Amino acid sequence: MRDRRALGLLPLAGALTLAAVACASGSAAESRENLTRVRITIGKTVLTAQLRDNAAARSLVAQLPLRLSFHDFNGQEKEAKVPRPLSMHGMPKSADPRPGEIGYYAPTQMLVFYTTDVGRFDGIARIGRFDGSIAAIKSRKSDFVARIERAR
């Protein structure tokens, strides 16, 4: 009798496991959000990304299109100063972005393309994620200009 009750709980356990994995990765939650697709052009390379639906990302979208000069920071990220500060209203105090994510570092007003794991820092806002490989960004050894615009 106990075996039947345990088997009856298996679908619930599976659903809870999937929900926990989705929450940890953010992918299921993000797929339900109102994401804004953007195109990032670096020379002849075109990358696409999706921006989250949060205050900092909406502030960035309001400034698009942008042409920003990026430079390498400690071999971990590429960063460029945005013309106007992005809103941090309602944003978490800190974040731990992953490689391939787009962030904003409020203390220096920098838009950041993360190429490695940098750890958790106060003032970081996670605002988006590249759709595919970031090799074209990671491999850049010198400064570069990127045009960021809404994708059509």
Secondary structure, 3 states (H helix, E strand, C coil): CHHHHHHHHHHHHHHHHHHHHHHHHCHHHHHHCCCEEEEEEECCEEEEEEECCCHHHHHHHHHCCEEEEEEEECCCEEEEECCCCCCCCCCCCEECCCCCEEEEEHHHCEEEEECCCCCCEECEEEEEEECCCCHHHHCCCCCEEEEEEECC
